[in-house]
Amino acid sequence: MRINGRSQVRPEPGVEIVASRPDPGLGDRFAPAGRPTAVVEVVRDGETWFLAVRRIPGGGTEAIPYRKDATVPTLSAFLAYARTQYAPNESGGSEGLR
């Protein structure tokens, strides 16, 4: 995946984008304000994946994958899940999606 300065995601060969939401509001633990981000539903090799995508310093792209399952079956469910993973908590915050 590649993300541009307007939070638009482009797939690599062999990956089909099903849906994308730019600037999904995952918070500062995911990316500082103003940095391009998106959540994306993709299909690769017949499997559906959800990705939290961010631009990293130097202009590269980082895509953190989560394979579709019964717990997180839609892009909206993935977005809700990802927001909880990056939300601050009593000990400062979670580890994110990793």
C-alpha positions in Angstrom: 0.0 0.0 0.0 1.0 3.6 -0.5 -0.6 6.6 1.1 -0.3 10.1 -0.3 -0.5 13.5 1.5 -4.3 13.6 1.1 -4.7 10.2 2.9 -5.6 8.4 -0.4 -4.4 4.8 -0.5 -3.2 3.0 -3.6 -2.7 -0.7 -3.6 0.3 -2.7 -4.6 -0.1 -5.3 -7.4 -2.3 -8.2 -6.4 -4.2 -6.3 -3.8 -7.8 -5.0 -4.4 -9.2 -2.1 -2.3 -12.8 -2.8 -1.4 -13.3 0.2 0.8 -11.3 3.0 2.3 -11.8 5.7 4.9 -9.2 8.5 5.0 -8.3 10.3 8.2 -10.3 7.9 10.5 -9.4 9.6 13.7 -7.3 6.9 15.4 -5.6 9.5 17.6 -2.1 10.7 18.4 -1.0 7.2 19.6 -1.4 6.1 16.0 -0.2 9.2 14.2 0.4 12.8 15.0 -2.3 15.3 13.9 -1.9 16.2 10.3 -0.1 13.0 9.3 -1.9 11.1 6.5 -3.9 8.0 7.8 -6.6 5.7 6.6 -8.3 2.4 7.3 -8.8 0.1 4.3 -10.5 -3.1 3.5 -8.6 -5.1 0.9 -8.7 -8.6 -0.7 -5.4 -10.4 -1.4 -5.2 -14.0 -2.6 -8.9 -14.4 -1.9 -8.7 -13.3 1.8 -10.1 -10.1 3.3 -7.9 -8.0 5.4 -8.3 -4.7 7.2 -5.4 -2.3 7.4 -4.6 0.7 9.5 -2.4 2.8 7.2 -0.2 5.7 8.1 2.6 7.7 6.5 5.8 7.4 8.4 8.7 9.9 8.7 10.6 10.0 5.4 7.5 9.6 3.3 7.1 5.8 3.5 3.9 3.9 4.3 3.2 1.5 7.1 0.1 -0.8 6.9 -0.8 -2.7 10.0 -3.0 -5.7 9.0 -5.8 -7.5 10.7 -7.5 -10.5 9.0 -11.2 -10.5 8.8 -12.8 -12.8 11.4 -16.1 -13.3 13.3 -15.1 -10.6 15.9 -14.2 -8.0 13.3 -16.2 -8.7 10.1 -16.6 -5.2 8.6 -14.5 -2.1 8.0 -16.7 -0.2 10.5 -16.1 -2.9 13.1 -12.3 -2.7 12.4 -12.3 1.0 12.8 -14.1 0.7 16.2 -11.6 -2.0 17.3 -8.6 0.0 16.1 -9.8 3.1 18.0 -10.0 1.1 21.2 -6.5 -0.3 20.6 -5.0 3.2 20.3 -7.1 4.9 23.0 -5.4 6.2 26.2 -6.0 4.3 29.4 -5.0 4.4 33.1 -1.5 3.2 32.3 -1.0 5.6 29.3 -2.4 3.6 26.5 -2.4 0.2 24.8 0.2 -1.1 22.4 -2.0 -0.5 19.4 -2.7 -3.2 16.9 0.6 -5.0 17.3 
